[in-house]
Amino acid sequence: MFMVCSIPDFAGKVHAAQMKKMQVYLEKEELQAVREAAARSGRSMAEVIRDAIRKTVLKPHRRGFVGIWDGKLKASSDDHDSIYDEKP
């Protein structure tokens, strides 16, 4: 059985979504962390968990440039750490 609920998407827009109830077993420290995060943010524990799933498991793929660079390209993002390599 599914329940229809309103949840925000990645852009913050609220949509109706069908949700299925489930149970999750958490260790004591995990449960305490979820409780504290919910209290700090004023949200339910369920919303904190759903948000964590959306941000880690269902995170959107980034498209396009992250920033704009107006200078000459010295290294690609694939080898950006090479600037710290020791030179002979």
C-alpha positions in Angstrom: 0.0 0.0 0.0 1.4 3.4 -1.0 0.6 6.8 0.6 0.6 10.0 -1.3 2.8 12.7 0.4 4.3 16.0 -0.5 8.1 16.1 -0.7 10.6 18.7 -2.0 12.8 17.7 -4.9 16.4 18.7 -5.5 15.4 22.2 -6.6 13.2 22.7 -3.5 9.9 22.4 -5.5 7.3 20.4 -3.7 5.7 17.4 -5.5 3.2 14.8 -4.5 4.9 11.4 -4.3 3.8 7.9 -3.5 5.6 6.5 -0.5 5.7 3.0 0.9 6.2 2.5 4.6 9.2 0.5 5.7 11.2 -0.2 8.9 14.9 0.4 9.3 17.1 -0.8 12.1 19.6 1.7 13.3 22.4 1.4 15.8 22.2 3.6 18.9 24.6 6.2 17.6 22.8 6.4 14.2 19.4 6.8 15.9 20.8 9.6 18.1 22.4 11.4 15.2 19.1 11.3 13.2 17.2 12.6 16.3 19.6 15.4 16.8 19.5 16.4 13.1 15.7 16.4 13.1 15.6 18.5 16.2 18.1 21.0 14.8 16.3 21.4 11.5 12.8 21.3 12.8 11.9 18.3 10.6 10.7 14.8 11.3 13.2 11.9 11.5 11.7 10.4 8.4 12.3 13.6 6.4 15.9 13.7 7.6 16.4 10.1 6.4 14.6 10.8 3.1 16.8 13.9 2.5 20.0 11.9 3.3 18.9 9.3 0.7 18.2 11.9 -1.9 21.5 13.6 -1.3 23.7 10.5 -1.3 22.0 7.8 -3.2 19.8 9.7 -5.6 22.0 12.8 -6.0 21.5 14.5 -9.3 24.2 14.4 -11.9 25.9 17.8 -12.4 25.7 19.2 -15.8 27.9 21.9 -17.4 30.6 24.0 -15.8 30.9 24.4 -12.1 32.7 27.8 -12.5 34.0 30.1 -15.1 37.7 30.6 -15.7 39.0 33.5 -17.7 42.7 32.5 -17.7 44.8 30.1 -19.7 44.1 26.4 -18.8 47.2 25.0 -17.0 45.8 21.6 -16.0 42.7 19.6 -16.5 40.4 18.6 -13.7 41.7 15.0 -14.2 45.2 15.9 -13.2 44.7 18.9 -10.9 46.7 17.3 -8.1 49.8 17.1 -10.3 50.7 20.7 -9.5 51.7 19.4 -6.1 54.0 16.7 -7.4 57.7 17.1 -6.8 59.6 18.3 -9.8 63.1 16.9 -10.5 
